Amino acid sequence: MTIATEEYISADLEPSYVSGKTYVTRRRVTRIDAAVMLSITIFLITVIPARLIVPGMTDVGRPGLVLALGLFLWWVLARFTPSLSMTGPQPMRWALMIFLVSALISYAIGFMRGLTTIESNGADRMMLYLAAFSGVLLTAADGVPNWIRMRGVLKVLVACAAVVALIGLLQYVTKVDYTLYLNIPGLQVKNPEVGFEVRGSGIRVASTTTHYIELAAFLAMVLPFAIHFAMFAGTPQRRRTSAVFSVIIAAGVMVTLSRTGIIAVGIVFVSLFPVWKWRTRFNIGVMAIGLIAGLGAVSSGLVRTIFGLFDNADQNSSINARTERYPMAFHYISQRPWFGRGTGTWIPPQYQVMDNQWLITLLSTGYVGAATISLLHITGIWLAALALRRSTERADRHLCAALISTQLIALAVSATFDSMSLSYGTYVMTLALMCGLCGTVWRLTHPARTIRTSTTRWFL
């Protein structure tokens, strides 16, 4: 069979000819591929409580992180095997390489400075953590073969986020920590349960994550994809299910009582607003008002507490506690401005908690490290924006806009909590997936066939 028209090429056919002038399609069914492994990683990192680890391991011993490390090794081995590696360029690889080289230089400089035992262990763990981050990013950027498989990964992510959000809502309503009953045989407890924190007229919940802010940032990052499937899923039943998931995830952000979550949700709406039709904007607005009214009916003080988070910022103890640390932080930064004190060496209790990832990045890896992590997010925005401009289908354009929103969220929320901390693996691995998928949509929309249809070729 030969490929005669451009229509077939745009349908993701792989025009690599073998005997008899046949072709291979990237839609061929495989039992285990990058999409399957990413889906399993998502499930492990989200649904299993963060306090459970593989016995005998440290903070990187969460099952999802262990599998992410395996993905990194898988990608490296594939690059040394020409018949298994992805062909074609990938800008996300270069952005990640620059980021990792900067981290390695800071890691070496830290040991040259001389580290305490806590700092040394923290530096080693952080490098393993970055390897896990890289594994998810590279597997997504190079391994997801087509739009169908990419949407499959995102559907798993949305479903898992809905489960996590539902657990958080049940925690808020019943004031019972159901994650205590999610004990997985073979895993051990690393950290004590998070518990609840009273804020205003409500309580803060963390569900299966490590912290209330992490839960808010994670759910907000997944929300645009829940909205996407509520609009573009293949059947009415799936669209209704996705709409329910969207409401559950949005409500889950609200019950964290977190400024970070509110800001992130605002970024989602700003990012998606240009690609929505006026009817969609109206429907989303009505649903948002209905959600706020429903939450107010369930807990009269919840909405009041949420709006109160942004009142009197000058007198807010949480904000003041952060800003009071700035002079101390910049004092340390001025001592080692370019490559910092060493990757992963700013660790409590030896040092104060900053609640600001940008400050921690400046302290640990200096101006160069902050520039490279900014480059990573900016590259993701650029690639997704190029894919949006190239796309002709409304669903594809909406998906690209959703990916742009995740990178904008990452840039913003890094100023509100330690977003790349070892403790916040759920958020960090989700961010790695989003960065990788920005590279995926760039590749799948590229005008050059040899890049757009790049795939593994086992028959070579």
C-alpha positions as CSV (number, residue, x, y, z in Angstrom):
1,M,0.0,0.0,0.0
2,T,1.3,3.4,-0.8
3,I,0.6,6.8,0.7
4,A,-1.1,8.9,-2.0
5,T,-2.5,12.0,-0.3
6,E,-1.5,14.5,2.3
7,E,-4.7,13.6,4.2
8,Y,-3.1,10.3,5.3
9,I,0.1,12.0,6.4
10,S,-1.8,14.4,8.6
11,A,-3.6,11.4,10.1
12,D,-0.4,10.4,11.8
13,L,0.7,7.6,9.4
14,E,4.3,6.6,9.6
15,P,5.5,6.5,5.9
16,S,8.5,4.2,6.6
17,Y,8.5,1.7,3.8
18,V,9.4,-1.9,4.2
19,S,9.0,-4.9,1.9
20,G,6.1,-4.8,-0.5
21,K,5.7,-1.0,-0.2
22,T,3.8,-1.3,3.0
23,Y,3.8,1.3,5.8
24,V,3.8,1.3,9.5
25,T,1.4,3.5,11.5
26,R,2.1,5.1,14.8
27,R,-1.4,4.1,15.8
28,R,-0.5,0.5,15.9
29,V,-1.5,-1.3,19.1
30,T,1.3,-2.0,21.5
31,R,1.0,-3.5,24.9
32,I,3.5,-1.4,26.8
33,D,4.7,1.9,25.4
34,A,5.6,5.3,26.8
35,A,2.0,6.3,27.3
36,V,1.2,3.2,29.4
37,M,4.3,3.7,31.6
38,L,3.4,7.4,32.1
39,S,-0.1,6.5,33.0
40,I,1.1,4.0,35.6
41,T,3.5,6.6,37.0
42,I,0.7,9.1,37.3
43,F,-1.5,6.7,39.1
44,L,1.3,5.8,41.6
45,I,2.3,9.4,42.3
46,T,-1.2,10.7,42.8
47,V,-3.4,8.0,44.3
48,I,-0.9,6.5,46.7
49,P,-0.5,8.8,49.8
50,A,2.8,10.7,49.7
51,R,3.8,9.4,53.2
52,L,4.2,5.8,51.9
53,I,7.6,4.8,50.4
54,V,9.4,1.7,49.4
55,P,11.0,0.2,52.5
56,G,14.6,1.3,53.2
57,M,14.5,4.3,50.9
58,T,14.4,8.1,51.5
59,D,12.2,10.8,50.1
60,V,12.7,9.6,46.5
61,G,11.4,6.2,47.5
62,R,7.7,6.9,46.6
63,P,6.6,4.2,44.1
64,G,5.9,6.8,41.5
65,L,9.3,8.4,41.8
66,V,11.0,5.0,41.6
67,L,9.2,4.3,38.4
68,A,10.1,7.8,37.1
69,L,13.7,7.0,37.7
70,G,13.2,3.8,35.7
71,L,11.8,5.9,32.9
72,F,15.0,8.0,32.9
73,L,17.1,4.9,32.6
74,W,14.8,3.5,29.9
75,W,15.2,6.7,27.8
76,V,19.0,6.7,28.2
77,L,19.2,3.1,27.1
78,A,16.9,3.8,24.2
79,R,19.3,6.6,23.0
80,F,22.1,4.1,22.9
81,T,20.1,1.8,20.7
82,P,19.5,3.4,17.3
83,S,16.7,1.1,16.3
84,L,14.8,2.0,19.5
85,S,15.4,5.8,19.8
86,M,13.1,8.5,18.5
87,T,14.3,10.3,15.5
88,G,14.0,14.0,14.8
89,P,14.9,17.1,16.9
90,Q,13.2,18.0,20.2
91,P,13.8,21.5,21.7
92,M,12.6,20.3,25.1
93,R,15.6,18.0,25.3
94,W,18.0,21.0,24.9
95,A,16.2,23.1,27.4
96,L,16.3,20.2,29.9
97,M,20.0,19.5,29.2
98,I,20.9,23.2,29.9
99,F,18.9,23.0,33.2
100,L,20.6,19.7,34.2
101,V,24.1,20.9,33.3
102,S,23.5,24.0,35.5
103,A,22.3,21.8,38.3
104,L,25.4,19.5,38.0
105,I,27.8,22.5,38.1
106,S,26.1,23.8,41.2
107,Y,26.2,20.3,42.7
108,A,29.9,20.1,42.2
109,I,30.5,23.7,43.5
110,G,28.6,22.8,46.6
111,F,31.0,19.9,47.4
112,M,33.9,22.2,46.7
113,R,32.5,24.6,49.3
114,G,32.3,21.9,51.9
115,L,28.9,20.5,53.0
116,T,27.5,19.3,56.2
117,T,26.0,15.8,56.3
118,I,22.5,17.1,55.9
119,E,23.5,19.2,52.9
120,S,25.4,16.4,51.3
121,N,22.5,13.9,51.6
122,G,20.1,16.6,50.4
123,A,22.3,17.3,47.3
124,D,22.5,13.6,46.4
125,R,18.7,13.2,46.8
126,M,18.0,16.2,44.7
127,M,20.1,14.9,41.8
128,L,18.1,11.6,41.9
129,Y,15.0,13.7,42.1
130,L,16.0,15.6,39.0
131,A,16.7,12.3,37.2
132,A,13.1,11.2,38.0
133,F,11.8,14.6,36.7
134,S,13.8,14.2,33.5
135,G,12.5,10.6,33.1
136,V,8.9,11.7,33.0
137,L,9.7,14.8,30.8
138,L,11.8,12.9,28.2
139,T,9.4,10.0,28.0
140,A,6.5,12.3,27.3
141,A,8.4,14.5,24.9
142,D,10.0,11.7,22.8
143,G,7.9,8.6,23.5
144,V,4.2,9.6,23.1
145,P,3.5,8.6,19.5
146,N,0.3,10.4,18.6
147,W,-2.6,12.6,19.7
148,I,-4.7,9.5,20.7
149,R,-2.1,8.2,23.1
150,M,-1.4,11.6,24.5
151,R,-5.1,12.2,25.2
152,G,-5.2,8.8,26.9
153,V,-2.4,9.8,29.3
154,L,-4.3,13.0,30.1
155,K,-7.5,11.2,30.7
156,V,-5.7,9.0,33.3
157,L,-4.3,12.2,34.9
158,V,-7.8,13.8,35.1
159,A,-9.4,10.7,36.5
160,C,-6.6,10.4,39.2
161,A,-6.9,14.1,40.0
162,A,-10.7,13.7,40.4
163,V,-10.1,10.8,42.9
164,V,-7.6,12.9,44.9
165,A,-9.9,15.9,44.9
166,L,-12.9,13.7,46.0
167,I,-10.8,12.4,48.9
168,G,-10.0,16.0,49.9
169,L,-13.7,17.0,49.7
170,L,-14.7,14.1,51.9
171,Q,-12.0,15.1,54.4
172,Y,-13.3,18.6,54.4
173,V,-16.9,17.6,54.9
174,T,-16.5,14.8,57.4
175,K,-13.2,16.0,59.1
176,V,-11.9,12.4,58.7
177,D,-8.5,11.7,57.2
178,Y,-9.3,8.8,54.8
179,T,-5.7,8.5,53.6
180,L,-4.9,6.8,56.9
181,Y,-6.8,3.8,55.6
182,L,-4.9,3.7,52.3
183,N,-2.2,1.4,53.5
184,I,-0.5,-0.4,50.6
185,P,1.1,-3.8,51.5
186,G,4.8,-3.7,51.0
187,L,5.2,0.0,51.6
188,Q,6.2,1.7,54.8
189,V,5.3,5.1,56.4
190,K,8.0,7.7,55.9
191,N,6.4,10.8,57.3
192,P,3.4,11.3,59.7
193,E,0.0,12.1,58.3
194,V,-0.5,15.7,57.3
195,G,-3.7,16.3,59.3
196,F,-5.9,19.3,59.1
197,E,-5.1,23.0,59.6
198,V,-7.7,25.5,60.7
199,R,-7.8,28.6,58.6
200,G,-10.6,31.2,59.1
201,S,-13.9,29.4,59.2
202,G,-12.7,26.2,57.6
203,I,-10.1,23.6,57.6
204,R,-7.3,22.9,55.1
205,V,-7.0,19.4,53.6
206,A,-4.2,17.8,51.7
207,S,-5.8,14.5,50.5
208,T,-3.0,12.1,49.3
209,T,-0.4,14.9,48.8
210,T,2.2,16.3,51.3
211,H,0.7,19.7,51.8
212,Y,-2.4,21.8,51.3
213,I,-0.6,24.1,48.9
214,E,0.7,21.2,46.8
215,L,-2.8,19.8,46.5
216,A,-4.1,23.2,45.3
217,A,-1.3,23.6,42.7
218,F,-1.6,20.0,41.5
219,L,-5.4,20.2,41.0
220,A,-5.2,23.6,39.4
221,M,-2.7,22.3,36.9
222,V,-5.0,19.4,35.9
223,L,-8.2,21.5,35.8
224,P,-7.7,22.8,32.2
225,F,-7.6,19.2,30.9
226,A,-10.7,18.2,32.7
227,I,-12.4,21.2,31.1
228,H,-10.9,20.2,27.8
229,F,-12.5,16.7,27.9
230,A,-15.8,18.2,29.1
231,M,-15.8,20.1,25.8
232,F,-14.2,17.7,23.4
233,A,-14.6,14.1,24.6
234,G,-15.9,11.7,22.0
235,T,-19.3,11.0,23.4
236,P,-21.9,12.9,25.4
237,Q,-21.5,10.5,28.3
238,R,-17.8,11.1,28.5
239,R,-18.3,14.9,28.2
240,R,-20.7,14.8,31.1
241,T,-18.4,12.7,33.2
242,S,-15.5,15.1,32.5
243,A,-17.7,18.0,33.4
244,V,-18.4,16.3,36.8
245,F,-14.6,15.8,37.2
246,S,-14.0,19.4,36.4
247,V,-16.4,20.5,39.2
248,I,-14.9,18.0,41.7
249,I,-11.3,19.2,40.9
250,A,-12.3,22.9,41.1
251,A,-14.0,22.3,44.4
252,G,-10.9,20.4,45.6
253,V,-8.8,23.5,44.9
254,M,-11.3,25.6,46.9
255,V,-11.2,23.4,50.1
256,T,-7.4,23.7,50.3
257,L,-8.1,27.4,51.3
258,S,-4.9,28.3,49.4
259,R,-4.0,31.6,47.7
260,T,-1.8,29.5,45.4
261,G,-4.7,27.5,44.2
262,I,-6.9,30.6,43.6
263,I,-4.1,32.3,41.6
264,A,-3.5,29.1,39.6
265,V,-7.2,28.7,38.7
266,G,-7.2,32.4,37.6
267,I,-4.3,31.7,35.3
268,V,-6.2,28.8,33.8
269,F,-9.2,30.9,32.9
270,V,-7.0,33.7,31.5
271,S,-5.1,31.3,29.4
272,L,-8.1,29.5,28.0
273,F,-10.4,32.5,27.6
274,P,-9.0,33.5,24.1
275,V,-9.7,30.0,22.6
276,W,-13.2,29.7,24.1
277,K,-16.3,30.7,22.2
278,W,-18.6,33.2,23.9
279,R,-21.1,30.4,24.6
280,T,-18.3,28.5,26.4
281,R,-17.3,31.5,28.4
282,F,-20.9,32.0,29.5
283,N,-21.3,28.3,30.5
284,I,-18.0,28.3,32.4
285,G,-19.0,31.5,34.2
286,V,-22.3,30.1,35.2
287,M,-20.7,26.9,36.5
288,A,-18.1,28.9,38.5
289,I,-20.9,30.9,40.1
290,G,-22.8,27.8,40.8
291,L,-19.8,26.1,42.3
292,I,-19.1,29.0,44.7
293,A,-22.8,29.1,45.7
294,G,-22.8,25.4,46.3
295,L,-19.6,25.6,48.5
296,G,-21.2,28.4,50.4
297,A,-24.3,26.4,51.0
298,V,-22.2,23.4,52.3
299,S,-20.0,25.6,54.5
300,S,-21.1,29.2,55.1
301,G,-17.7,30.4,56.1
302,L,-15.8,28.7,53.3
303,V,-16.4,31.4,50.6
304,R,-15.9,34.1,53.2
305,T,-12.5,32.6,54.1
306,I,-11.5,32.3,50.5
307,F,-12.2,35.9,49.7
308,G,-10.5,36.9,53.0
309,L,-7.3,35.4,51.8
310,F,-6.6,38.4,49.7
311,D,-7.8,41.1,52.2
312,N,-5.3,43.3,54.1
313,A,-2.2,41.8,52.5
314,D,0.0,44.1,54.6
315,Q,-1.4,42.6,57.8
316,N,-1.4,39.0,56.7
317,S,0.8,36.9,58.9
318,S,1.5,34.3,56.2
319,I,2.6,36.9,53.7
320,N,4.6,38.9,56.2
321,A,6.4,35.7,57.4
322,R,7.6,35.2,53.8
323,T,8.7,38.8,53.1
324,E,10.6,39.0,56.4
325,R,13.0,36.3,55.2
326,Y,13.9,38.2,52.0
327,P,16.8,40.2,53.5
328,M,18.4,37.1,55.0
329,A,17.9,35.2,51.7
330,F,19.5,37.9,49.6
331,H,22.4,38.2,52.0
332,Y,23.2,34.5,51.3
333,I,22.6,35.0,47.6
334,S,25.1,37.8,47.4
335,Q,27.8,35.5,48.8
336,R,27.5,33.1,45.9
337,P,25.4,34.8,43.2
338,W,26.1,32.8,40.0
339,F,25.9,29.1,40.9
340,G,24.6,29.3,44.4
341,R,25.5,27.2,47.5
342,G,25.0,23.8,45.8
343,T,22.0,22.0,44.3
344,G,19.7,20.7,46.9
345,T,21.7,22.1,49.9
346,W,19.1,24.6,51.2
347,I,17.4,22.1,53.6
348,P,15.4,22.8,56.8
349,P,16.0,22.5,59.7
350,Q,19.5,23.6,59.0
351,Y,18.1,26.6,57.0
352,Q,14.8,28.4,57.2
353,V,11.8,27.4,55.1
354,M,11.5,30.0,52.3
355,D,8.1,29.2,50.9
356,N,9.4,30.6,47.7
357,Q,11.0,28.4,45.0
358,W,12.6,31.3,43.2
359,L,14.5,32.2,46.3
360,I,15.5,28.6,47.0
361,T,16.7,28.3,43.4
362,L,18.8,31.5,43.7
363,L,20.2,30.2,47.0
364,S,21.0,26.7,45.7
365,T,21.9,27.2,42.1
366,G,22.3,31.0,41.7
367,Y,21.3,33.3,38.9
368,V,22.3,30.7,36.3
369,G,20.1,28.0,37.9
370,A,17.1,30.4,38.0
371,A,17.7,31.4,34.4
372,T,17.8,27.8,33.2
373,I,14.6,26.7,35.0
374,S,12.9,29.8,33.6
375,L,14.2,28.7,30.2
376,L,12.6,25.3,30.7
377,H,9.2,26.8,31.3
378,I,9.5,29.5,28.6
379,T,10.5,26.7,26.1
380,G,7.4,24.8,27.0
381,I,5.3,27.9,26.4
382,W,7.0,28.6,23.1
383,L,6.6,25.1,21.8
384,A,2.9,24.9,22.9
385,A,2.3,28.3,21.3
386,L,3.8,27.2,18.0
387,A,1.7,24.0,18.1
388,L,-1.4,26.2,18.8
389,R,-0.7,28.4,15.8
390,R,-0.1,25.4,13.5
391,S,-3.2,23.5,14.7
392,T,-6.4,23.7,12.6
393,E,-8.7,21.6,14.8
394,R,-10.4,23.5,17.6
395,A,-9.8,20.7,20.1
396,D,-6.0,20.6,19.3
397,R,-5.8,24.4,19.8
398,H,-7.6,24.2,23.1
399,L,-5.3,21.4,24.3
400,C,-2.2,23.5,23.4
401,A,-3.7,26.5,25.3
402,A,-4.2,24.2,28.3
403,L,-0.5,23.2,28.2
404,I,0.5,26.9,28.0
405,S,-1.5,27.5,31.2
406,T,0.4,24.8,33.1
407,Q,3.7,26.6,32.4
408,L,2.3,29.9,33.4
409,I,1.1,28.3,36.6
410,A,4.5,26.9,37.3
411,L,6.1,30.3,36.9
412,A,3.6,32.0,39.2
413,V,3.2,29.4,42.0
414,S,7.0,29.0,42.4
415,A,6.8,32.4,44.2
416,T,4.3,31.0,46.7
417,F,5.8,27.7,47.9
418,D,8.8,25.4,47.5
419,S,7.4,23.9,44.3
420,M,10.5,21.8,43.4
421,S,11.0,20.5,46.9
422,L,11.7,16.8,47.5
423,S,8.5,16.7,49.5
424,Y,6.2,17.8,46.7
425,G,6.6,14.9,44.3
426,T,3.0,14.8,43.1
427,Y,3.2,18.4,41.8
428,V,6.7,18.1,40.4
429,M,6.1,14.9,38.4
430,T,2.9,16.4,37.0
431,L,4.9,19.5,36.0
432,A,7.5,17.2,34.3
433,L,4.7,15.6,32.4
434,M,3.3,19.0,31.3
435,C,6.7,20.1,30.1
436,G,7.2,16.9,28.1
437,L,3.8,17.2,26.5
438,C,4.6,20.7,25.4
439,G,7.4,19.1,23.3
440,T,5.0,16.4,22.2
441,V,2.5,18.8,20.6
442,W,5.3,20.7,19.0
443,R,6.5,17.5,17.4
444,L,3.0,16.3,16.4
445,T,2.2,19.6,14.6
446,H,5.5,20.1,12.9
447,P,5.2,20.8,9.2
448,A,8.1,18.4,8.3
449,R,6.9,14.8,7.9
450,T,10.2,13.3,9.2
451,I,9.7,15.2,12.5
452,R,5.9,14.9,12.8
453,T,5.9,11.1,12.2
454,S,9.1,10.4,14.1
455,T,8.7,7.1,16.0
456,T,10.5,4.0,17.2
457,R,11.3,1.6,14.4
458,W,11.7,-1.9,15.7
459,F,11.8,-3.4,12.2
460,L,15.1,-1.6,11.4
